[in-house]
Amino acid sequence: MLLGVAFSELLRRWGHISIPLTRLKTGFGARIGDLGLFPGACDVCADDRHLYVIVGDRVEKRVKGRFELVERAQLPDFYPQRCVASSDRLYITHSRGVLEFTSGLRLIRDAPRSKPIFPFSASVYSNQLYVVGTRLTSNRTSGSGVIEVWSLPNLSLISTYNSRHCSTIYKISLNPVTNHLWLMGADGVRFCAEVYDKNMFLVSTVREPIADLGEAVDVDFDEGGYAYVLADKYLFKFTMDGSMQTWGSVAIGSTYVTPLGLAYANGYVYVLVSQGYSKPLLLVFDRNLRRVDKVDLSSRVAKVFGGRVLHDNKNLYIALAIESSSSREWVVHTAPLLTPRQVVVVHQAPQAKRVQLELQHPRSQPKPQQVQVEALPQHVVTVVCKSNLVEVDVSRFIGFSIGEMLSRCCGSSPLAKVYGYDGLALRELSPQEKVDALVKSSVIVLYTQ
């Protein structure tokens, strides 16, 4: 009974996002099944009041929250298509050019580009539109990362730049503290990330923090200018100058995970991934990249093509490009953003008594002598000690086994069996395993039996 009570309290503490969430379904466009190069041929973007959903050969304007259809406009038959909403304008870039619409979806300009590209991301900063993507070589077997800068007063192409190191660029985003542009992409299939100023002078190249890391997919920033970067299996936190500070895992067991997107808001990082090809998950991390929640979004999903994570400082919007049993479509989930908690809640069983304590810094723990190990990132695990929940930073137990850590935290030797819970499933652990196994397996709850 203790396990069920403790887990129920833990979910309340983390503010678990309720399911089912509000959903919007709309037709998705039959052509997407043929576009294997892209994580999704269409797109979703937002302004203060509306969502703009690109669906096949049209764009739809819908009211946030209620999702009623407001306007609809036809689009040219060029793929892929990416959108960005700014002030009272909507810009849609495709392989052949850029379209400018009013907020009421009236087409104002259609600006062609002389050389086609595959656009993956677009952003507006200081009256300029930045478009990033890939331009294939003549034999279509390789490519080069491209950055276009457009002037918005007349929607004219100012200049085109080639990335120094990236053959593909998936995302461009502005660090609001430094006003530097961060580009996420790949050099072949390897991690590639670059930082430029607004004049497109290279400021720094972000070094691959782990060998054979895979592609850099997305980036967002917190209030202090720290960058959160999503890659194939990991989530990283970088300083403003591109130095890695800490990391977290987005892997779920041994199943392959496809990273789709992320967003930062109010002290939390929301990460959208697909486990395998048909199980989209929303993972929630704190600033120190400790995973605090996991939400399964796979109801009636047969295949995931791509996804977006958006927010408006009040609500979170998770857009999934999926194939269900009957059609290909966008599914949009929405939920209130989480707010940081300032108290630690300790649960006493079986009386179900809740005690609120002031947040305290954990006491330093002794380390074994003459042990050489690699430092662990900060990772907090909730340990069920008899009738209490105790939060433990495992990075303070470098060189210890799980059993030794439990003995020191709970004041007694652990029993025969130890279990770890990663937010989705339980698995048995050996007390002789080193504590870094908890980080690698993304364990968030530890208990004995």
N, C-alpha and C positions, 0 to 999 in steps of 0.2 A: 504493500500500500504506500510505503514511503516514496517509492519511485514515482508513482503516478501523481502524488500530491506535490512532490518537488518539481517535477517537470511542468505541471500546471502553473505553479507559481512562477517558474522561470519564464514561461511564455507571457505571462501577464507583465513581468518586469520589463521584458524587451519590447513591449508594445507590439505584439505580433499583428501584422496586417491582416485584416479579416478577409475571408474568402466566402462566398464569391464576391468579386469586385465588380464595379460598374463596367459594362462592356459595350463597345460599339462594334458592329459588324457591317462590313460593306464589301461589295465585289472587288476582286483583286487584280484582274487583268490576266488573260490566258497566256500572254507572252512570257511571263516570268519563268515558267518552267523551262524555257529554252536558254536562259541567260545564266549558265553555270559559272561564269567568271565572277559574278557579282553576289554580294551578300543580300541582295534584294534590289529589284529593278526600280522600285518606287520609293516613296519617302513620306514622312510625317514631320511637320514643323508647326510652330505656334507663335502667336502674338499674345497680348495681354488678355484677350477675351475669346479667341477662337483657335481651333485646330484646323490646319490645312492638310488634307489627306490626298496624296497623288495615287490614283487608282487606274492603272492601265492607261487609257487615252484621255483621262480627264483629271481635274483637280476639284476637290470638294471642300467647301468652307462649312465648318460645323461649330456650334456653340459648345464651349467647354462645359463639362459636367453633365448636361442633358443630351448633348450630341445631336441636337436637331440640325437638319440640313438647311443651310442659309442660301448658299449660292453654289453654282457648278459651272465649270468652263472646260472646253475641249482643249487638248494639247496635241502637238505634232507627234508623229510616229517615230520618235528618236529616243533611244535608251542608252544608258540609264538616266534617270531624272532625279535631281536633288533640289530641295527648296530651302529658302531661308526667308523669314518674315522680319521686316524692320520698319518701324514707325508705321506709316500707312501704305506700305508697299510689300508685295510678294515677288520674290525673284526665284525663277526656276531655271536651272541650268541643265542642259542635256548634251549629248555628244557633239552637236553641231552649232550650239550657240546658247544665248541667255534670253529668257523672256521676262519682261517686267509687267506686273499686274497692279492695279489698284487693290485696296483691301476688299473692294466689292467684286473682284475677279474680272475687271475690264482690262483687256490687253492694251498696254500703252506702247511698248516697244518690243521688237523682235530683232536682236542683235546677233548676226552670225559670226562664227569664228572661222578663220581661213584654214586651220588645220584641226581636224576633229580630235577630241580626247575622250577618255572615259572618266567623267567626274565622279568623285566619291564623297566630297564634302564642300560646303560653301558657307562663308561667314561674312558679315558686314561690320566694318570698323572704320570710323572717321570718314564717312562718305565714300568709301571704297568697298567693292565686292571682291573678296578673295575666293578663288575656286581652285581646288587641288584635285589631282587624279593621276592618270597614267596615259602616256602616249606610246602606242605600240610602234615597234620598228617595222620596216617594210616587209620583213619576212614573218611578222606577227608572232615571233617566238620569244621576244623579250621586250622590255619597255623602259621608260625613264619617267621618274616622278616629275610632275609639272605643277607650277604655281602660276595662276593668272591673276592679274590685278586689273579690275575694271573701275572706271570712273562712273559714279552713280548719277551725277547731274544729267549726263547725256548717254549713259550706258555704252561707253566706248572702251575698248581694250587698251589699257595704258602700256602694259608690258607683260612678257612671259618669261619665267625663270625655270631653269632645270635644277632639281635638287642635287646637292653635292654628293649624297650617298644613297638616297632611296630610289629604287626602281619603281615603287608604287607608294603613293601617299593616300592614306585612308581618312585622315582627319586633320583639320586646322582649327586651332582655338587660341584665343588671346588670353594671356595671363593679365588680369586686371590690375595687379600690383606693379609689374615691371613694364607693361605694355609691349611685351615680346610675344611673337607668334610661335607656338609650338606645333610642329608637324609630326604626325605619327604615321608610320608605314613599314615598309619592308625593303630590304636589299636582297632580292631573290626571295628566299623564304626566311631570312634572318631579321631580327629586330633592328629597326632603324628609327631614330628620333632626332630631330634637329630643332634648334631654336634660332629664330631670326628677329631682327628689329623690323619696324614698319617700312623701312626702306629696302628690305629684303637683303640686308647684309647678315651673313652668318655670324651669330653670337657664340654658339657652342654646339657641339655634337654630344648628345646624351649617350654615354657608353653603355653597351649591353651589360646589364648587371649580373646575368647568369648565362653561361655558355649554352648555345643552341636553344635560346629562349623562344624563338618563333616571332611572329609578326607583332608589331605594336598597333593596336586597334583603335584606342580612344584615349582621351585625356580631358580632365576637368581640374579646377583649381579651387582652393579654399580661401578664406578671407585673408590669410597671411601670405598668400602667393605660393603655397606648396602645391605641387602638381601630383595628381593621382593618375597613373598610367595603367591601362589594361592591356595585357598581352595574352598569349595563348593559354597559359596555365596559372598565371600569377597577376597580382595587383601590386603595384609599386607606388611608394611615396617618395618624391624627389624634392629637393630644395629648389629655390628659384634659379640657382646656377647649374642645375642638372645633376647634382650629387644625390645618390640614393640614400634615403634615411631609414626606411624599413620596407617590409614586403608582407604580403599575405597570399594564401593559396585560394584559387577559384576552382581547383580540381575537386571532383566528387568521386571518391573511390578510384577505381581503375578505368572507369568509363571515360571515353574521349569527350572533352568539353569544348564547345565552340564559343568564344567570347563575342558578344554582340554589341555591347555599349555600356556606358556608365554615366552617372551624374552625381555631383556633390551638392549637398544642401544641409544646413543646420547641424554640422558636425558629423554627418553620416555620408558614406559613399554607397550609392545604389548601383549594383552591377547586374547586368542582364546576360545570362549565358544559356546555352542549350546543351543539356546532357545527352550525348548521342545526337540524333537528328530529330528527335520528336519530343523532348522533355524540356521546355523552357523553365528556367528557375530565376527568381530574383534573389540575389544575395545582398545582405546589408552588412556593412563594415563600419566601425568607428574610425576616428582619425588615426589611431595607431594600427589600423588594418586588422583588428580583431573582429572576426565574424560574429555578429550578434543576432542574426535572423536569416531565415531561408524560407521562401514562399514558392510553392509549386504552382505553375501557371499552365500545366499541360492538359487540362480538361478538354477533350474532343480535338486534340491536336495530333495530326498524322505526320506532319513534317514542318520544320521551321526553316524559312528562307532568310530571315534577317529580323532585326529589331532596333528600336530606338528607346532611349530613356530621356524624358523631358520633365521639367518642373517649372512652376511659376512662383516660387517662394511660398506657396501655400499648399498646392497639391502636386502629387507625382503622377506622371502619365507614362505608362509602359505600352509601347506600340509593338505588336508582333505581326510579322508577315508569315502567314501559316498556310498550310494545306490541311483542310479538314476532310471528313468523309465525303463531302458533297462539292466542295469548291475551294478555290484559293482566295484568301481574303485577309484584310487587316483586322486584328482584334486589339482594341485599346482598353487597357485596364487603368483605373484611377483610384487613388487613395490619398488621405492626408499625409503630409510629410511628418516624420518623426521629430520630436524635440528632445534635446539632450536631457538626461536625468541627473539630478544633483544629490541623490540619496542612494544608499545601499539598503536593500530590503533583505532581511534574514527571516526565513520561514521556519517556525517551530512546529513539528508534528508530534502527536496527532491532534493537538488542540487547534490547529490552523490559525495560530496567533501570528500577526504581522508586526514586526518591530522595525521602526525607521531609525537608522543611525546616521550620524554625520560622516561624510566621506573621509576616510583616513588613509594615509600612505602606508603600504605594507612594510613591516619591519624587515630589515636586511637579514638574509639567511647566510649561515656559514657555508663555505665551499670546501670540498675535499682538497687535500694537499697533493701536489705533484700530478695534477691532471691537466692535460693539454687538450682542449676542445674548442670548436668554433663557436663564437658567440651566437646566441639565439636572438631573434627579434622578440619584442615584447608581445606576449600572447597570454591572455587571461583565461583561465579555466575555472568554472564553478565546480567545486568539490563538495559532494554530499558527505558530510562528516556526521554520522549518526543522525541526529534530527535537525542539523543546521546546514545551510548553504554558505560556503566560504569561498570567496574569490581569491585566486592564487595566480600571480604572475610567474609562469614557469621559467621565464628567462633568468630568474633569481636562483634557479636550481641547476645551473650548468654543471654537468658531470654526474649528477645524481640519477638514480633509477626512479621509475614511477613509484615503486614501493617505498623507497627511502623518502621521497617527497611527501607521500601520503602519511607516513609515520610522523614526520615533523609537523605537518599541517594539522593533523587530527589528534596528535598526542598519544597514539597507540599504533601497534603494528597492524598493517592491513590484513584482511581476511583472505581466504583462498582465491577469490575471483575478483578481477578488476574489469570494469566496463567503461567504454568511452562512447559518448553521444555527439555527433557532428551536426545536429539539427535535423537530420533526416533518418538516420538509422543507428542502431546500437551495434557495437562489436566488442568482443572480449579482447583484453590486452594482457600482456605478461607483466607482472610487477618488476621483472628484471629488465624490461625495455628502458632505454634512456628517455629522458623527458622530451627530447626533441622529436620523438615519435608523435607526441601530442600536437606539435605544430604542423608536422608534415601531413597528419591525418585530419587537421582542422577540427580537433576535438574541442567542444565548448563545455561539456559536462563530464565529470569523472565521478564514479561511485564504486563502492565495494559491496561484496555480498558474502 
